[in-house]
């Protein structure tokens, strides 16, 4: 246990000033006074000076980026900890899952992710956070080349050739079957890949804003509001026909739902048509996408 140090009044005042006014960390102050940081921490406790958490204490501190050797050494230390103390892995895993589950349950998860994103953005813009591999490539930097080869287990120039011959999705027939299955149609009904087909001339930002406004900025599948989504809602073509850009064939959905409705397409087509028919009095038919528009 570290021995107690009797500071003079001038030293006490200086420690308070450095910690509270200049917001230096306990370790930085200990280097100034040539003592252990534990002494500084104990003094702060005795004086009832509230400690800053780790994230707050690092604001404004610029560090040199870790070298490849430093990262490997840290990784090795973590591995040794798990070898010497097997219970650590399970304990840390349970704690992480518990914290993450609690954050999702009480609705803090979106706020946590948003705050982290904003913090990183401010750090990059102000230069407080330095990216060690910025503007570096495998041709110009040995660390980038070594890291890529170690992670992938092969040279980067061989990456594009890896397993292409044995990839079952590399054939046209395989991709055709997957496309038909995704759309929920029979193979003989498949008419070609449509994901890269262009939209018609009516598809523009003004039209998309009109659809979002009509749907009150709410996802028509899950009911999430655009403010909670944190971005503009996606405008979805109900019958997946990009060339039929009319209000009766479009609705607003959030990003997650837009991904989900790409499978089992016949089901979601009927789902959204039924929803819009009930809400806006649109008329639909099983034989034709839209047969009549009832005036409102």
N, C-alpha and C positions, 0 to 999 in steps of 0.2 A: 504493500500500500504506500503511495507517495507521501512523503513527509509534508507537513504543513509549513507554508512559507508565510512569514509575517511581512506584508507589504507596507511601505510607508504611505502616508496619506496622498502624496504626490503620485506614487505608483498606482494606488487604487483609483484615483481620479483619471489617470491616463488610461487604465484598462477600461473603465466605463466609457470614456470618450472614443477609444478605438473600436469598442464593440458596438456601442449604441449609435454614435454619430457617423463614424467612418465605415461601420458595418463590416469590419474585418472578422474573420473566423477565429475560433479559439486557437487553431494551429498557427495562423499567421501572427497572432499576438504572442504566442509562446516563443516563436522565433525571434521576435523583437526583444523579449525579456530573457532569452536564452534559458528556457526552462521547458518542462514537459507540458503538453497541452492539457493533461489531466489536472495540473495545478490551476490553470486558468478556468477550466470547467468547474472545479470544486469551489473556486472563489466566487464565480457567478452564482452558484447554488446558495452559498452562504449569504450573499448579498441580495438574494431573491430577485435576481435579474432574469427575466424570462429568456429561455434559449430559443434560437431560431431553428426551424427544421432544416433538413439537409438541402432541399430544393431552394429554399429562400436564401440560405447562406452562400449558395453558389452563384447568385445573380451578380453579373458584372465581372466575374472572375474568368479570365481568358487562360486556357491551358493549351499547352502544345499537344498536337494530336498524337495519340499512341502509335508507336512504331509496331511493325509486325512482330518483333521479338517481345515487346511488352505485352501485346495481346495474347501471344502464345504462352508466355509465362503466367499470365493471369488465368488463362484457361486451364493450365496444368495445376495451378494451386486449387482451383475449384474441384478438379477431378480428384486430387489428393484428399481434399476435405470429405468428399463423398465416400472415398475408399476407407479413410480412417474413421469416419462417423456415418455409417450407412443410414442411420435414422434421420439425418439432415435432409436427404432428398425427399422422403415421404412427408416430413414436417413442413418443408417449404412448399411442396406441391399442394398440400392440404390448405395451407394458409393463403396461398395465391388464389386457389379455387374459391375459398370462402369469401375473400375480399371481393373478388370479381362477381360472385353470385350476389353478394349483398348490394354491390353497386348497381347491378342490373335490376334487382328487386325494388329498391327505393328510388329508381329513376335517375341516379347520379351518373350513370355510365356515359350518357351523351354529353353531359357537362364536363366530365373528366376528359373525354376524348377531344372535345372542342377546346378546352383550356390548354391541353397538351399541344394541340395543333397550333393554336395561337402563340403559345410560348416559343415553340420551335421556329415559327415564322418570324417573330420579333428577333429572336436570336440570330437567325441567318441574315436578316436585313440589317441589323446593327453591327454585325461582324463579331458578336460575342461568342457565337458558335462557329467553329471552323471545321469544315469538312476536309478530312485529311487527304482524300483522293480526288479533290476537285481539279478538273482539267488534266488529270493523269490518265494514261492509257497503258495497256500492256506493252506497247512498243516503247514507251518513254520511261516507264518506272518498273523497277525490278519487283517492288512490293506487290503491285497490282497483278503482275504476271504470276508471281509465286502464289499469291492468295487464290487466284483463279484455278491454277493447276492443282493446288492442294485440295480445294473444295470439290472440284469436278473429277479429280483423279485422271485427267487427261489434258493435253495441250488445247488451248482455246481454238486454234485453227482447225482441230479435228471435231469440234463440237457440232458443227452443222451436218457432219457426215454420220453422227452417232445413231445407230439403230434405224436409219431410214429404210434400209432394205427389209428389216423385220417388222416395221410398223404396220399393223393391220389397217390403220386409217389412211395409209398412203395411197390406197387404190381408189379409183373413181366409184366402183360399186359399193365399197364400204361406206364412203361418205354419202352416197346416194341413199343407202338404207338408213343411215343415221338421220339424215335430213327428213326423210319421210316419217320416221318414227317420232321425231321431234314435233312435226306438224300434226301428228295423229291421223295420217292418211295412209291408204294402201300404196304399195310400191308402184303399181300400174297407174295410179293417179298423180304420181310425182311429175311436176312440170319443169323442174330445174331449180337451181339455187337462187333464192330471192333476197338473201341478206344484203347483197351488194347492188341490188337494183336501185335506180334513182327514184326519188319522190316526184310527184307531179308539181306543176307550177304553183298550185295553191298552198303548198307546204312552206310556210315562212314563220318568222317570229310573231307577227301580228296574229296569224291564225292560232298559234299555240297559246298566246296570251288570252285569246277569246275563249278557248276551251277551258283553260284553268279558271278563268273568271266565272264561266257558266257553272263549273263544278265547285265553286266557292273555295278554291285553292285546297281541296281535300281529295285524297286518294280514293278513288271509287271502289277499290277492293278492300282496303283495311281501315279507311277512315282517318289516316294520319294527316294532320294539317301541314301545309307547306312550311310554316315557321318551325315546327318540330323537326321536319325533314332537314332544314338548314340549307336547302337549295331549291331551285325551281323544279316543280313536278314534271315528270316525263309525260308527253302526250302519246298515247298508244292507239294504233289502228286496230279496231275491234276485230275485223275479219282478216287482218294481216296483209291487206292489199294496200301497198304504198301509193298506188295511183287512184285511190278512192278517198281523197282528203276532203271530207265534208263533216260537219258537226255530228251528223247521225252515225258516223263510223269512227268517231274518235272520243277518247275520254282521258282524264288526268289520272295518273298512277304514280306512286312513289318508286324510287329506284329498285328497292327490293322486290316489290310486286311486279315490276316490269320484267324482271328476270324470271320470276315464278310463272308468269302467264305465257312464257315461250314454249312450255311443254303442255301436252294435252289441249291443244288449241281449239278443237271443236267444243269442248266443255266451256272454255273461257269466252268463246265467241257468243254462245247462248247465254252465259252468265251476264255479260255486259249488255247484250241486246235487251235482255229481260229487265235489267236495272234501268237502262235509259228509257225503255218503253214505259215503265212504271213512273219514272220521275219526270220525263219530258214529253210523254205521250207520243213517242215516235212509233212508227209501224214497221215491223219486220216480217220476213217470211223465210221458211226453210229452203225454198227454191231460189230466191233472189236475196241479195244482201239487204236491199231496201226497196220496198215497192210503193210506199206512200208516206208523205210527211203531213201530219195533221197540223193545221194552223193553230198557233197559240194566241 
